[in-house]
Amino acid sequence: MNILPYILTFILGLNVLLALAIIFLERRDASATWAWLMVLLFLPIAGFLLYLVFGRRLSNKEIFTWDKKSRLGLLTAVQEQLAAIKEDRLAVHSKAIIPYEDLIYMHLKNNDALLSQNNEVEVYTDGQKKFHALIEDIEKAEDHIHLLYYILRDDNLGQRLAEVLMRKAREGVEVKLLYDDMGSRLLTRGYKRKLEEAGVQVESFFPSFIPKVNLKINYRNHRKLAIIDGEIGYIGGFNIGDEYLGFNKRFGYWRDTHLRVEGEAVNNMQTRFILDWNQASRRDIVYENRYYQAKPKGDVGMQIVSSGPDSEWEQIKHGYLKMILSAKEYVYIQTPYFIPDDSLLDALRVAVLSGVDVRIMIPNKPDHPFVYWATFSNIGDMLKAGATIYVYQKGFLHAKTLVVDGNIASVGTANIDVRSFRLNFEVNAFIYNPDVAQLLADRFHEDIVESTELTYKLYQSRSKWIRFKEAISRLLSPIL
């Protein structure tokens, strides 16, 4: 008896049922729906398996929890700031904040992102300097060290960090280290074991229950946070690994952007860490005053904004949209991946066509080939509209920076791509301060010297093979 026809019929029926589920039950974005239907059409068996691993939507029920007392305190503060903005009585330290009260309101309303106006910010664009400062601050810790990184490697930098964390734990300092299980999949068991033996609490986000098989592979914690004694916070793009110091021959010099923050915004970074830690660990952190010791310092206004598949809204993307549409003079973007959805592409086109100087800087080499070619496909649209595109040549550009008019900026972990907007857990600092914004704009101009301009004529001269790769990558971009 030939059972092959029955097997093929079963596979076809399964594909049809899955297609119907994608269309009618999951209610995805139309572009993502079509991308998955293409995968199912051309890869009937493999496509089904790919969907099980990469395509299933994440339930947002009780992903992040916090004790009710702390939650109530946060909501009360948020409601007070919302009322102050609506009633035009928000006390601002700088008049530069006033034009962006609508953006501040949006982050408060939809993300509980409190505005703090008394922060001091130091900008790092070099890994050697960033990690020197971070380890120096860790060395001085007296109460607690909270670290969250997407990638943690057992290499020279990872060992250097481990040594100082173990030493601080033996001194009696509370040390908690959270990493993403997929991003840090090469981390050795021995690395984790020696940290725990020294008293460091180590947890992984969405771990694999079966070795090398993770059904939540598509939903990763891409955040990078460090909080020391509740007084100092770090946020930005650098992970823990030697390549971020420029020691990887494939990438060369690593150009990223990271912030060191002192001031009340650190409290909001601490809250983000606690929520993420409590999701990953059975040893929940409960509210204690010692975790919130940030003192007013400086005059930088800032909101710490999170987004992820647990969110009803794509909050960081919405922040990008508001910033771009507010631009009068210029928009500067640095991103390793440029795969915006239609709303962001339209906002950038409108800005360019309105006379705003839109400049976008991308790397000259891929760390993910499909993403790289999808990026170049979208870059063509921006060139056609009149944007200026730079390709960074010194090494690998990993910064996630957006600067508008030298007044406001965003620095964090979210790339300009669909994955960052919808699938990854991300966190960004939205900064309302001309001095910091201008500093980031100056860094952009410095990077232009290390870049080449990609003209529309040069873009049009690319080979048919490159055009083919771009076309395929663009079709798949909603699910990359």
N, C-alpha and C positions, 0 to 999 in steps of 0.2 A: 504493500500500500504506500502510495506516495503522499507523504504528509507535508511536503513543501508548500503546496497551495494553501493549506490550512494555516501554516505558520505565517505566510505572507498576508493572508486575510486578517489574521489576528493582529499583526504589526500595523497593517493599514487601519484597522478599526481602532487600535490604541492611539495611533497618531491623530485620527479624526476626533476622538474623545478629548485628547489633550488639547488639540487646536480649539475645540469648542470651549473648553475650560478657560483657556488663555483669553479668548475673545469675550465670553459672556460672564465669567465668574470673577476673574482677577481684575478686570477693568484697568488694564495697564494703559500707559501712554500709547497712542496709535503707532508711533514709530517703533517702539519696543515690541509691540504686538506683531507687526509685520516682520521684524527681524527674527523673532522666534518662529514664526510660521515658515519663513525661508529655511531656517535650520531644520525644522521638522520635515519639510518637503524634500530637501536635498540629502539629508542624513536621517532616514527614518528610524533606525535603531540607535545609532550614536546620538542623534538629536534628542531622543527621549531621555537617554542617560544624562546628557549635558543639561537638559532642563531640570532633571531631578536635583542635580548638584548646584547649577548656577541660576536657574530660573525661578525657583519657588519663592514666593513672597514671604517676608518675615512677619510673623505675628507680633504686634506691638503691645501685647498685654503684659503688663508688669515686667518690662525689661529692666527698667531702672526704678529703684525704690529708695525711699529715704524716710527717716522717722517723721511722724506727723507734726511734731512740735517745730522742727527745723523747717519743714515745708511751709507751715503756716506763717512763720516769721518771714520767709522769702516772699510769699504771696502778698503779705501785708505791705512790705516795702515796695513791691512792684505796683500795687494798687495806688499807693501814695504818689509814686512818680507819674503814673498814668494820669491821675487826677490833676497833678500840678501842670502837666503839659496841656491837657484839655482846657484847663482854666487859665492858661497863659500866666502861670506864676512859678514856673520852674526856675529855681535860683541857679544861674550859670556863672561859672568863674571866668568864662571867656565868651565874648560876643560871637566868636567863630562857631560856637555850637548852635546858635539860634537858627540859622538856615537849615539845619539838619534835624530839627525836632521831630519831623515826620518819620525819618529813618529810625531815630531813637525810639519813637512811639511804637513803630512796627515790631522792633526787636523785643520791646517790653511786653507788648500785647500777646505776641505769638511764641515767645521763647523765654519769657521770664528773665530777660537779660538786663540786669540792673545797670544803670549808668553810674559810673564813679568818675569824679573829676579831679582827683588829687593823687595822680600817679606820676612816677618817674620812669621813663622808658629808655633803655639802651638797645641799640640795633646792632646785631651781629650778622655779617654776610660771609664770614670765613669760619670754617669748622674748627680750626686750631684755636682760634680766639674764643669761640663759643664754649667749647668743652673745657678749656682752661678756666674760664669764669665759672662754669657750672660746678666743676670738681672743687674749685676753691671755695665756693659757697657751701657745698656739701661738707667739706672738711670743717667748716665753722658751725655746722648744725648742732643744736643743743637739745632739741625736743623731738622733731620728726622730719623725715625725708620721704616724700611721696613722688614716685616716678611712674609715668605712663609713656610707652613708646610702641609704635607700630612694629619697628624692626629692632631687635636686640641681637647682636652677634657675639659669638664666643671667639673674638679675635683680640688684637692688641688693645684696642680701645675698650672693648667689652671686659677684658681682664683688668684693665686699669680701673674701670668703674667698679667692678666687683670687689677689688681690693679695698677701695675706700669705703664702700657700703658695708662690707664685713667688719671693717675696723670700727665704724661708727655704731654698728649694731652691738658689737662687743662692749662698747662704751656705755650702752644703755639707751641709745637713741632709737626711737621707733623708726624702722625702715620698711617701707612697702614698695614693691616693684611689680608693676602690671605691664604685660606685653601682649600683643596680638598673636594668637596661636598660629595663624597662617603666615603673617608677615615674618614671624620669628621661627618658622618651621625648621630651620637648620640649627637651632639652638640645641646644645647637647644636654642630656640629662645630668651629666656631671656638673655642668655649670650651675644649674638650678639647685642641685643637691648641696654643693659646697656653700652656696649662699644661705640656704635654709639651716644648715648645720651651724652657721655663724649667728643665726637669729634673725636673718632677713626674711620677711614674709613675701613670698613670690606667688603670683597668680597669672593665669593666661586667660585671655578673652575668647569666648566661644571655642573651647578646646575640642579636639578630635576625640571621640570616644573609641573609635577604631583607628589604630595607627595609620597615618597617611591618608585617611578618608575623613573628610569633613563636609557634612551636608549643609553647613552654613558658610562655606568657602566664599560665597559672594557677598557676605555682609561682614565687613572687617572693621575693626577699630583702628582708624588711621590717625588718631589723635596723638599729639606729642605734648606732654605737660610735665613740668617739674615744679614742686612746691616745697620750699625749705622753711621749716619753723613757722609756716603760715604768714611769713613776711616777704619772701622772695618767690617770684614765679617766672617760669620760662615757658614760652609758647612759640611755635613756628614749624619749620620744615625739616630740621635735622633729626635723623634717627641715630641709633648707637651702632656704629660700625666703622671700620677703617676707611671705607670708600668716602665717608663724609668728612674725612680729613684730607682727601685728595690722594690716597695711597692705592687706588685701583687704577691699573694701567689702561683699562678699557675706557673709563670715564675721564681720567685725569683730574684736573682741578674741579672741586665741587663747589658750585655757587648756589647758596641758599640764603634764606632770610629767617632770622630768629630774633625774638625779643626777650630781654630780661626786664622784668617789671617789679617795681616796689610801689606799694600803695594799695588802696582798697580793692582794686580789680583782682588782686591776689585772692581775696575771699571768694570771688566768683569762680576763679580757676580751681580753688580748693573744693568748692561744691561740685564742680564737674568731675573732679577726680574721685570724690567720695561716691558719687552716683555710679561711676564706671566700676570702681572697686567692689561696691556692694553687689553689682550684677555678677561679677566674676567669682567672688569669694563667699564662703560660708561664714567667714569671720567679719561680719558687718562692722563698719565704722559708724558709731553713733555720735550725735552732736556733742562736742566738748569745746569750751571756750579756747583751749590751747591751740585748736586748729585754725582759729580766726584771730590772729594777732596782727594783721596788717594795719599799719599806721599811715595816716595821710602823708603823702610825700610828693611834691611836685604839683604840676597844674595840667597834666594830660588827661583829657576826657576819654573814656574807653568803655566799651561793652564787650563782654565775652559771650559769643554766640555759638550755639551748638546746632548741629543738624544730623540727621540719620534716617534710616528706614523706619525707625520708631516714631518719627515726627509726622504730623499731619501736613505740615508745610515744608517746602524746600527752603528753609530759613536763610541759609548763607547765600544761596542763589538769589533769593529775593533781595537780600542786602546788596549784592552786586548790581542787580537791576536798578535799584533806587539810586545807587551811587552814580552809575553810568548815565542815567536819565537826568540827573541833577547837574551834569557837567556843563560848564560854559566855555572853558578854555581847553582843557586836555584830559585825556584818560590814558594812563600808563599801566600796562598789564605785563607781568612776568609769570609764566606758567610753563611747566614741562609738557603739559598736554593741553591742547586747545580743541575740545570737542563739545562746544556749547550746544544746547538745544535751540529750537527756533526762537524762543522768547529772548534769549540772550543775544543771539545773532541779530535779531531785529533791533534790539536796543543799541547795539554797537553800530549797525548800519545807520539808524536814525541819528546817532551822535555824529558820525562821520559826515553824513549828508547835511547836517545842520551847521557844519563848519567847525566842529570840535576836532582837535588834534588827537586822533586815536593812534596809539603806538603799542604794538604787541611784540614781546620778545620771547622766543622759543629756543630750545636747544638744537644743536646741529647733529645730534646723534640719538638713537633710540635706546631706551631701556626696555621698552615693550614694542615690538615692530608694528603690530596692527594699530596700536594707539598712535604711533609715530606717523604712519601714513594717513590715518584718519585726520590727524592734526593738520597735515599739509593740504589735505582736501579742503578743510574749512578755511585755512589761511587764504586759499585762492579766492573765496567769496569776499573776504575782508580787503584783499588787494584790489579787487574789482570795484569795491565801494569807495576806495580811496584811503584806506588805512595805511600806516607805515609799519612794515614788518622787519624785525631784526632777528638774525640767527646768531646766537651766542657761540663763539668759536674757542674761547679759552679753555673750556672743559665742559662739564655738564651743568645745565641750568635747572635747578630743582625748586626755585623760589616760587611761592604762591602769594604774589603781591599785587595789589590794585591801589593806585593813587589817583585822586581826582582833584584837579585845580590847585594843588598845593595846600589844600585845606583838610581833607579827610583821606583815610587810607584803611586798607584791610590787610592784615598779615596773619597767616595761620597754616592750616593743613589742607584746605580745600583747593583742589585744582579746578581749572575751567573745563570740567568734563561731566558727563552724565553720571558716571560712577560716584564722583564726589558729591553731586547734588542729591542723588537718590538712594545709593546703595551703601556707601561707607558712613561710619560714624566720624564726624569731623568737628573741629572747633577752630574758630577764628577770633582774632581781636579786631574790632572795628574802632578806629582811633579818630578822635575829633580834636585835632591839634595841628595848627599850621607848621610848627617847628618840626614835628616828627614827620608829617606828610612831605615837607620840603626836603628833609634829609633823605627820605626814601626816593623822592624824585631825583635828587642829586646822584644817588647810587645808581639809578636807572641810566642817567646820562654817562656816568663813569663806565657802565657796562656796554654802552653803545660803542665805545672805543675798542672793546674786545669783540665786537660783532660785525657782521656784514649785513647790508641792507638787501632784502629780497624784493626786487622790483617785479611788477606784473609781467613785463617783457621776459625777464629771466624765468619766471614761474611758467610762462606759456611754452618755453623751450624745452621743458622736461620730456623725457622719453615716453614712448607708448607703454613700456613695461611699468614705469613708475605710475603713469596714469591708471593702469589696470589695478595696481596694488592700492592706490588711493580709492578707486571706485568700490572695490570689494570691502575695504576697511570702513569706508563711509556707510555702506549698507549695514554693516555689523556694529557700527558705533553706538547705537542705543543700548547694546547689551555688552559692550566691552568692559 
